[in-house]
Amino acid sequence: MQFTLFSLLGIAAFVIGLVLLFSGSKERSDTGDWSSSIQWGYLFSMMGIFAFLASGLQWSLTAVLLLFTLITGATWVWQKIAMKGKTENDSNHFRDYMADFFPIIAVIFLVRTFVVEPFQIPSSSMRPGLIKGDYILVNKFTYGIRVPVLNNVIIPVNKVQRGDVAVFNYPIEPNLNYIKRIVAVEGDVIEYKDKVLKVNGEIQQDIAAGDYNYANDNQANISEQAQRFHATFAGKQFDVLKEENQPSVLIPTLLHYQDELIKHDLPNELASQCQYESDGSGFQCTVPQGKYFAMGDNRDSSADSRYWGFVDDKQLVGKAMLIWLNAGELSRIGKSIQ
């Protein structure tokens, strides 16, 4: 359990909600409405439970929505049975409120779990195609219909393809979502040597396209510099960034993530499936069954599979589709993700 500011605010909201519920009038007004204390009490209580589960207990949003859907759904059924044949309003405020929430929560849960999910780009690791501040839509259906929370495929649809831009649970901290490009699938041999990507012996063709400057993610007044390249890979065309003086692998960063794997008691598959050059000039990996190798398009400013390991199929969230909002650059709205 982690007592973050968000979880503490959740506890405070829940307590306020309980006080309002116990202190407010339990009778309907002449108009048939419950008192404002009851209405605000339920709102604060649900907000508090949501914040505590998501932040304090580190539940995923899908798990929280599933719990809310089950509770409100059971209450909805309870109300239908209790009020069968009756014409008056339900006198049980808990049952009345929870039943009313059910249709809304159920629709949100179904759409977000099985159809589409919004996602905000958190960093510059996928530049130049995706930038910090982009809000994108993720197709949850394309990689198969999956069991909520467990994320096992129950109805296959499409397989993950090389070159796909995918959102997935970060293996070290599964409650965080990452977005990267899938550059290798199970059984592939991937090699990244002197900034040249090769999969199963096939070289990714990169054509120089000039310099690229962008603002540092943490300090906007600092400009980052890289070289832009047009890449052709697995039938897809997109741009990548490389920094001339950076090695293919930062060895101190690699060692840091190896320590993180140990700290979180996670297997280090890179040790058995990969060989790294001691000077950081390159590596070669064989992707295990049911796994994927993901890299950021901003090659030298991306913490990805070369550092923390492979992405398990159960960690997939979906395939990135399009940008639906960027408040700072409205021209990016509607742009498809290649």
N, C-alpha and C positions, 0 to 999 in steps of 0.2 A: 504494500500500500504506500502511495506517495502523496504526502500532504502538500500539494502545490497550491499556489494562490487560487487557481480555478476551482480546485476541490474544496478548499476552505470557504470560498464564496458559495459553493454549492451547499455545503453544510449549513451555512448561515441562511441561505434562501429556504432550505427545507425547514429549519426551525421557525423562521418567520411565517412560512406557510402553515405549520401546525398551530402556531399561536392564533393566526387568523381563523383557522377552521374551528378551533375549540371555543374561541371568544365570539364568533359571529352568530347571528341569528340563523336558526335551522328551519325557519318557516319561509314559504314563498310569499312574495309581496302580492298586492292586489292584481298586478299585471302578470303574475305567474312566474316572475323571475326570482332566482335566489339572491340573497343579499350580496353586496359587493365584497364583504369579508370572505364569504364562501367562494366566490369566483376567483378572487385574488389568491386565496389560500391554496386552491388546487393548482393554480398557475405557478406560484412560487414553489410549491412542493414538488411538482413534476420537473421544473427547471433545476431544483436542487438535487433531485435523484439523478437526473441526466448528467449534471456536472460531476457529481461524486463518482458515478460509475465510469464515466469516460476518462476523468483525470485522476481521481484517487485510486480506483481499482484497475485503471488502464484497460477498460473494456473498449473494443472497437465500436464504432458508430453502428455498424450492422448488428452487433450483439445487443446494444442498448435498444435499438429500434425493434429488434425481435422480441425482447422482453416486454417492451411497452405494447407491442401488437398482441402478444399472448394475453397479457393482463386485461387490456381494454376489450379484446375480443371475447374473453371469458365473461367479462362483466356485461357485455352487449347481449350475449346468449342468456345470462342470468336475468337481465331486464326483460327480454322477450318472453321468457317463461313466467316471470313474476307478474307481468302486466298483461298477459294474454286474456282477452275478453274484457279488459277494463278500458274505460274511456278517459278517466281523469289522469292528470300528470303524475309522474312517479314521485312519491314522497321521500324516497331515499336519495339524498343529495350525492353520496358517493357513487351509487349505481348510475344515477342520471348523468353525472359528469363524465365518468369513465366510458360509458356507452357512447356518449356523443363524440368523444375523442377517437373512438375506434376507426370509423371510415377514413378519417384524415390520415392517421398514423399508418393504417394498413396500406393506403395508396402510396404514401411516401416510401414505406418499407419495400413494397413490391417493385416500384419503379427503380429505386436506388439499388436494390439487390440484383435484379434480373435484367434491367433494360439499360439505364444510363446513370452515370454518377458524375457530379461536378468535381473538379480538382484544380487547385491553384498551383502554378509553377513556383516553387520556393527558392530557386537559385538560378545561376547562369550555367549550370552543367550541361544544358541542352542547347545552348546558343550555337549557331545563330538562328536556328529554326524556332526555338521556343525561348522566351525571355522571362525574367522575373517580373511578375505582374500580370502575366497571361492567365486567364481563367479558361479551362478547357473542359470538354465533355469526353467522358470515357465510356466506350461501348462495353457493357458488362455481358452482352449476349454472345459476342463473336467467338470467345474461347470456350463456349459451352455453358449450359445451365448447371449451376453449382449449388451444393447444399449450403445454406447460410451458415456462417461462422466456420464450419469445418472446411468449406471451399473445395470439396471433392466434386469432380464432374459427374453428373448423373445423366445428362443428355449431351453427347458430343455435338459440336457444331463445326468449328474450324480449328485447325491446329495453329500453334504459334509459328510464325514464319520469320526467317532471318530478315532483318531490316525493319521489323515492326517496332513502333514506339509504344512501349507497354508501361502501365502503372502496376506496381506490385508492392507488397508489404516488405519493408526493409528487413532482411534476415536477422540482423542483430537486435533491432527494436521493432517487432512486428506491428506495433500500433502506429508507426510512421509509414507513410506511403512515399515511394520513390518513383521517378520516371526516368527511363533510360531506353536506349535502342538495343534490341536483341540482336546480337551479332553472331551467335552460334547456338545451336540446339543440341539435344542429346546425341552423343556419338561423334560430334564434330571435333576436329582438331583445329584450334585457333592459335595463330601466332601473331604477335605484335612486336616487330623488330625494327628499330630505328624509325619509328613512327609510320611504319607500313603495316597495314592489317591484311592478314592472309587467313582464309578459312578453307580447310581441306585442300590446300595448295593453290587456291585461287586468290589472286591479289585484288584487293579493292583499288580501283583506279581513282587516284586523286589528282585533280588539275588545279594548279595555283590560280587564285582569283583575287589576289591583292591583300592589303592589310585590313584588319578589323579592330576597331576600338570600342570599348564599352565601359560603363561605370561599374566600379567595384560594388559587390552586393551589400557590403556593410558601410562603406564610405563613398557616397556618390561623387565626392570631389576628387576621388582617385580614379584615374583611367587605366584600364587593363588593355594590353596590346597583344594581338595574336595575328596569325596568318590564316586567311580563309581559303578553303579548298572546295571545289565541286567534286562530290564523290558519287560514284556509281557502284552500287552494291546490291546483290541479290535482286536485280531487276528494278531497284528503286534509285531515285536520284535525289540527293539532298546535299547540304553543305556541312562541313566540319571545320573546327578551329584547331590549330596547333601552335605551340609556342616554340620558337626555334631553339632556345637554350635550355629547354626542359627535357629530361630523359623520358623514355617510354614509361618507366615505372619509378616512382619516388620510393626508394628503399626505406627511408625512415617512416614514411606513411604506411608502407606495407607492414612493417614491424609493429606499428601502432595498432593496426587493425587485427593483427594476429594476437596481440595481447587482449584486445576487446573480445575476440572469440573465446579465449581462455576464461576471461572474467565472466562471460555470460554462459559458460559451460556448453559451448557449441562446438560441433566437430569442425576441424580445419581441413576441408577437402582440398584446398589449394596445395597443401603439403604433399598429398598423394597423387594429385592429378596434374600438377603444373611444375615446370622448371623455369626458374628465373635466372637471368644473367646477373652476376654480382654487381656489375656497374650500373644496373638499371636500364640497360639499352634495349631489353626486350624480355619476352616470356613466351612459353608455349604451354597450352592446356588441352586436355581431352575432357570434353563435357560429359559428366555422368548421366545415366538414365534418369529421365524425369526432371532434368535440370536445364537451365539456360544460362548463357553468358551475356551479361548486359554491360554496355559502355555508354558514357555520355558523348554527345557529339562535340562538346567542348573538351577535347581529348585530355588536355593537360590541366583542366580545372574541374575534374569530376572524380568523386569517390565512387568507384563502381566495382564490378566483379573481379577486376585484377587485384583489388585490395581486400575485400571482405568475402569474396567467394561467389558461388553459383546461386541462382534464383530457382527455388523449387516451384514446380507447377502449382502446388497448393497455395503459394504466396501471390499468384497472379490476381490482379484486380480487374484488368481489362485493357483494351486497346484504345490509345488516344485517337480521337476523331477530328475535332476542330476547336478553334479558339472562339469562345462565345462572348468574351469580354476582355478588354484591356482599357481601363479608364484613362491611362496616360497616352495610349496610341490607338485611337478609335479605328484607324485604317486596318488594324490587325483583326478586327472582329469578322468572323465568318471564314477566316483562312483555314483551309484543311491542313492536317498534319501529315507530312510525308515520311 
